Amino acid sequence: MTCRIEDLKHKDVISIKDGTRYGTVCDVVIDTSTARLCAIVIFGRPRLFGLFGREEDCVIEWEEIVIIGHDTILVDCEHKKPFAKKRYGFLDNMFGYN
């Protein structure tokens, strides 16, 4: 199967260990000296609607990719943590989400 980099974008990345969804592919890392794809990048979640930047990006090495399907990419990387939904303390107190 052949695949273009544009085709990799927006595919869901899912762990084969526990079925956790890490997000969608947003970027790739290419080694220009060998012309090889090194990793896929999942951008971090925006903090407070993007006003405070975003969380750390999740980089998954090429060796950790098990299979690339039509809609999903299955990965074997238990050390990566998926992006958890965080609540912001001052908003929780303001709107009563305790």
N, CA and C atoms as a LAMMPS dump frame, in Angstrom:
ITEM: TIMESTEP
0
ITEM: NUMBER OF ATOMS
294
ITEM: BOX BOUNDS ff ff ff
-5.0000000000000000e+02 5.0000000000000000e+02
-5.0000000000000000e+02 5.0000000000000000e+02
-5.0000000000000000e+02 5.0000000000000000e+02
ITEM: ATOMS id mol type element x y z
1 1 1 N 0.844 -1.175 0
2 1 2 C 0 0 0
3 1 3 C 0.891 1.241 0
4 2 1 N 0.575 2.178 -0.815
5 2 2 C 1.281 3.452 -0.816
6 2 3 C 0.384 4.505 -0.184
7 3 1 N 1.035 5.503 0.391
8 3 2 C 0.285 6.534 1.096
9 3 3 C 1.043 7.85 0.977
10 4 1 N 0.335 8.909 0.711
11 4 2 C 0.928 10.247 0.663
12 4 3 C 0.87 10.857 2.054
13 5 1 N 1.734 11.818 2.304
14 5 2 C 1.736 12.491 3.606
15 5 3 C 0.399 13.187 3.84
16 6 1 N -0.166 13.743 2.811
17 6 2 C -1.476 14.391 2.928
18 6 3 C -2.54 13.387 3.375
19 7 1 N -2.394 12.127 2.957
20 7 2 C -3.352 11.094 3.368
21 7 3 C -3.206 10.731 4.84
22 8 1 N -2.019 10.915 5.406
23 8 2 C -1.806 10.61 6.827
24 8 3 C -2.493 11.621 7.734
25 9 1 N -2.588 12.868 7.259
26 9 2 C -3.193 13.901 8.091
27 9 3 C -4.649 13.567 8.397
28 10 1 N -5.037 13.862 9.594
29 10 2 C -6.408 13.707 10.074
30 10 3 C -6.819 12.252 10.289
31 11 1 N -5.864 11.306 10.279
32 11 2 C -6.193 9.921 10.645
33 11 3 C -6.123 9.799 12.155
34 12 1 N -7.039 9.036 12.735
35 12 2 C -7.044 8.813 14.173
36 12 3 C -5.887 7.904 14.555
37 13 1 N -5.235 8.208 15.665
38 13 2 C -4.145 7.394 16.181
39 13 3 C -4.656 6.699 17.436
40 14 1 N -4.618 5.349 17.424
41 14 2 C -5.2 4.552 18.501
42 14 3 C -4.164 3.549 18.998
43 15 1 N -4.099 3.368 20.32
44 15 2 C -3.183 2.413 20.934
45 15 3 C -3.754 1.002 20.829
46 16 1 N -2.894 0.033 20.492
47 16 2 C -3.362 -1.354 20.448
48 16 3 C -3.369 -1.984 21.836
49 17 1 N -2.718 -1.35 22.806
50 17 2 C -2.666 -1.886 24.171
51 17 3 C -4.026 -1.808 24.851
52 18 1 N -4.645 -0.621 24.803
53 18 2 C -5.898 -0.449 25.534
54 18 3 C -6.981 0.283 24.738
55 19 1 N -6.727 0.578 23.472
56 19 2 C -7.73 1.234 22.639
57 19 3 C -7.852 2.726 22.857
58 20 1 N -6.887 3.319 23.534
59 20 2 C -6.917 4.754 23.801
60 20 3 C -6.699 5.536 22.519
61 21 1 N -7.522 6.563 22.314
62 21 2 C -7.378 7.444 21.161
63 21 3 C -6.467 8.599 21.544
64 22 1 N -5.35 8.744 20.84
65 22 2 C -4.4 9.81 21.125
66 22 3 C -4.762 11.118 20.429
67 23 1 N -5.456 11.049 19.33
68 23 2 C -5.809 12.237 18.559
69 23 3 C -5.635 11.958 17.083
70 24 1 N -5.468 13.008 16.306
71 24 2 C -5.278 12.854 14.871
72 24 3 C -3.889 13.348 14.471
73 25 1 N -3.366 12.792 13.4
74 25 2 C -2.053 13.189 12.904
75 25 3 C -2.138 14.618 12.377
76 26 1 N -1.231 15.462 12.852
77 26 2 C -1.217 16.86 12.428
78 26 3 C 0.031 17.204 11.631
79 27 1 N 1.111 16.465 11.874
80 27 2 C 2.383 16.774 11.224
81 27 3 C 3.22 15.509 11.187
82 28 1 N 4.283 15.532 10.418
83 28 2 C 5.222 14.416 10.347
84 28 3 C 6.642 14.951 10.498
85 29 1 N 7.552 14.059 10.918
86 29 2 C 8.963 14.401 11.033
87 29 3 C 9.709 13.591 9.984
88 30 1 N 10.469 14.28 9.127
89 30 2 C 11.2 13.62 8.045
90 30 3 C 12.691 13.893 8.221
91 31 1 N 13.505 12.833 8.116
92 31 2 C 14.964 12.975 8.134
93 31 3 C 15.394 13.342 6.713
94 32 1 N 15.864 14.554 6.522
95 32 2 C 16.186 15.019 5.176
96 32 3 C 17.459 14.398 4.622
97 33 1 N 18.335 13.896 5.488
98 33 2 C 19.567 13.282 4.976
99 33 3 C 19.31 11.9 4.384
100 34 1 N 18.309 11.185 4.906
101 34 2 C 17.992 9.85 4.382
102 34 3 C 16.657 9.8 3.652
103 35 1 N 15.912 10.896 3.677
104 35 2 C 14.592 10.98 3.031
105 35 3 C 13.634 9.921 3.571
106 36 1 N 13.65 9.749 4.9
107 36 2 C 12.769 8.773 5.543
108 36 3 C 11.855 9.468 6.541
109 37 1 N 10.666 8.92 6.681
110 37 2 C 9.715 9.414 7.668
111 37 3 C 10.128 8.876 9.029
112 38 1 N 10.345 9.756 10.004
113 38 2 C 10.841 9.357 11.325
114 38 3 C 9.734 9.229 12.365
115 39 1 N 8.741 10.104 12.303
116 39 2 C 7.719 10.116 13.344
117 39 3 C 6.482 10.857 12.858
118 40 1 N 5.38 10.618 13.576
119 40 2 C 4.165 11.394 13.356
120 40 3 C 3.94 12.249 14.596
121 41 1 N 3.31 13.385 14.417
122 41 2 C 3.11 14.336 15.507
123 41 3 C 1.625 14.597 15.681
124 42 1 N 1.2 14.549 16.94
125 42 2 C -0.168 14.902 17.3
126 42 3 C -0.066 16.167 18.145
127 43 1 N -0.635 17.256 17.665
128 43 2 C -0.54 18.519 18.391
129 43 3 C -1.252 18.417 19.733
130 44 1 N -0.733 19.141 20.716
131 44 2 C -1.343 19.186 22.039
132 44 3 C -2.651 19.952 22.025
133 45 1 N -3.449 19.678 23.02
134 45 2 C -4.747 20.35 23.13
135 45 3 C -4.55 21.82 23.469
136 46 1 N -5.387 22.701 22.939
137 46 2 C -5.269 24.125 23.281
138 46 3 C -5.628 24.366 24.738
139 47 1 N -4.908 25.285 25.358
140 47 2 C -5.188 25.666 26.747
141 47 3 C -6.053 26.913 26.749
142 48 1 N -7.186 26.814 27.358
143 48 2 C -8.134 27.92 27.483
144 48 3 C -8.358 28.6 26.135
145 49 1 N -8.909 27.831 25.216
146 49 2 C -9.255 28.301 23.875
147 49 3 C -8.052 28.817 23.098
148 50 1 N -6.853 28.342 23.436
149 50 2 C -5.646 28.728 22.724
150 50 3 C -4.994 29.999 23.232
151 51 1 N -5.593 30.638 24.226
152 51 2 C -5.022 31.872 24.751
153 51 3 C -3.7 31.632 25.488
154 52 1 N -3.568 30.462 26.11
155 52 2 C -2.353 30.117 26.846
156 52 3 C -1.523 29.073 26.108
157 53 1 N -1.581 29.087 24.791
158 53 2 C -0.82 28.113 24.004
159 53 3 C -1.506 26.763 24.001
160 54 1 N -0.705 25.719 23.956
161 54 2 C -1.283 24.379 23.989
162 54 3 C -0.371 23.45 24.761
163 55 1 N -0.908 22.279 25.07
164 55 2 C -0.142 21.285 25.81
165 55 3 C 0.971 20.733 24.923
166 56 1 N 1.828 19.938 25.518
167 56 2 C 2.959 19.369 24.8
168 56 3 C 2.484 18.442 23.679
169 57 1 N 3.161 18.512 22.532
170 57 2 C 2.82 17.65 21.401
171 57 3 C 3.215 16.212 21.7
172 58 1 N 2.497 15.278 21.127
173 58 2 C 2.786 13.852 21.272
174 58 3 C 3.483 13.393 19.992
175 59 1 N 4.733 12.935 20.121
176 59 2 C 5.511 12.471 18.98
177 59 3 C 5.615 10.952 19.058
178 60 1 N 5.159 10.272 18.023
179 60 2 C 5.193 8.811 17.972
180 60 3 C 6.183 8.399 16.894
181 61 1 N 7.206 7.675 17.318
182 61 2 C 8.26 7.233 16.406
183 61 3 C 7.716 6.246 15.386
184 62 1 N 8.361 6.189 14.226
185 62 2 C 7.922 5.317 13.141
186 62 3 C 7.931 3.848 13.564
187 63 1 N 8.89 3.469 14.41
188 63 2 C 8.995 2.084 14.86
189 63 3 C 7.829 1.666 15.746
190 64 1 N 7.14 2.628 16.335
191 64 2 C 6.013 2.343 17.216
192 64 3 C 4.696 2.189 16.464
193 65 1 N 4.695 2.466 15.181
194 65 2 C 3.484 2.318 14.365
195 65 3 C 3.352 0.856 13.96
196 66 1 N 2.194 0.271 14.26
197 66 2 C 1.948 -1.132 13.935
198 66 3 C 1.39 -1.266 12.532
199 67 1 N 0.337 -0.505 12.247
200 67 2 C -0.304 -0.586 10.93
201 67 3 C -0.995 0.736 10.629
202 68 1 N -0.994 1.087 9.376
203 68 2 C -1.702 2.281 8.909
204 68 3 C -2.89 1.807 8.094
205 69 1 N -4.067 2.088 8.596
206 69 2 C -5.285 1.688 7.911
207 69 3 C -5.871 2.834 7.108
208 70 1 N -7.074 2.605 6.616
209 70 2 C -7.745 3.611 5.797
210 70 3 C -8.107 4.85 6.612
211 71 1 N -8.631 4.652 7.834
212 71 2 C -9.064 5.77 8.675
213 71 3 C -8.255 5.924 9.953
214 72 1 N -7.527 4.877 10.349
215 72 2 C -6.828 4.906 11.625
216 72 3 C -5.389 4.431 11.489
217 73 1 N -4.593 4.809 12.492
218 73 2 C -3.223 4.336 12.618
219 73 3 C -3.127 3.674 13.984
220 74 1 N -2.758 2.402 14.008
221 74 2 C -2.613 1.674 15.258
222 74 3 C -1.167 1.75 15.708
223 75 1 N -0.962 2.096 16.983
224 75 2 C 0.39 2.266 17.513
225 75 3 C 0.566 1.412 18.764
226 76 1 N 1.821 1.052 19.026
227 76 2 C 2.178 0.281 20.207
228 76 3 C 3.132 1.126 21.038
229 77 1 N 2.59 2.044 21.812
230 77 2 C 3.423 2.938 22.62
231 77 3 C 2.703 3.249 23.92
232 78 1 N 2.89 2.399 24.899
233 78 2 C 2.201 2.592 26.172
234 78 3 C 2.787 3.722 26.996
235 79 1 N 4.011 4.142 26.669
236 79 2 C 4.627 5.212 27.452
237 79 3 C 4.083 6.587 27.096
238 80 1 N 3.421 6.712 25.979
239 80 2 C 2.826 7.998 25.603
240 80 3 C 1.511 8.157 26.345
241 81 1 N 1.269 9.353 26.818
242 81 2 C 0.027 9.611 27.529
243 81 3 C -0.921 10.368 26.618
244 82 1 N -2.163 9.922 26.534
245 82 2 C -3.125 10.676 25.723
246 82 3 C -3.434 11.994 26.398
247 83 1 N -3.964 12.897 25.632
248 83 2 C -4.301 14.212 26.154
249 83 3 C -5.57 14.103 26.975
250 84 1 N -5.443 14.38 28.257
251 84 2 C -6.599 14.315 29.151
252 84 3 C -7.306 15.658 29.161
253 85 1 N -8.589 15.591 29.303
254 85 2 C -9.343 16.833 29.41
255 85 3 C -9.097 17.408 30.795
256 86 1 N -8.646 18.633 30.834
257 86 2 C -8.371 19.287 32.104
258 86 3 C -9.437 20.329 32.383
259 87 1 N -9.725 20.479 33.631
260 87 2 C -10.6 21.567 34.048
261 87 3 C -9.72 22.659 34.624
262 88 1 N -10.096 23.877 34.407
263 88 2 C -9.335 25.006 34.905
264 88 3 C -9.97 25.479 36.206
265 89 1 N -9.163 25.524 37.26
266 89 2 C -9.642 25.802 38.607
267 89 3 C -10.523 27.029 38.729
268 90 1 N -10.1 28.154 38.185
269 90 2 C -10.89 29.361 38.355
270 90 3 C -12.214 29.28 37.606
271 91 1 N -12.254 28.57 36.478
272 91 2 C -13.529 28.406 35.765
273 91 3 C -14.438 27.443 36.507
274 92 1 N -13.844 26.407 37.104
275 92 2 C -14.649 25.459 37.872
276 92 3 C -15.321 26.157 39.048
277 93 1 N -14.544 26.971 39.751
278 93 2 C -15.116 27.686 40.904
279 93 3 C -16.155 28.707 40.458
280 94 1 N -15.895 29.353 39.334
281 94 2 C -16.795 30.382 38.843
282 94 3 C -18.165 29.813 38.449
283 95 1 N -18.132 28.616 37.821
284 95 2 C -19.371 28.025 37.32
285 95 3 C -19.874 26.891 38.213
286 96 1 N -19.189 26.648 39.345
287 96 2 C -19.683 25.649 40.291
288 96 3 C -19.412 24.211 39.899
289 97 1 N -18.343 23.926 39.169
290 97 2 C -17.994 22.545 38.799
291 97 3 C -17.029 21.955 39.815
292 98 1 N -17.47 21.719 41.026
293 98 2 C -16.584 21.157 42.05
294 98 3 C -16.832 19.701 42.243
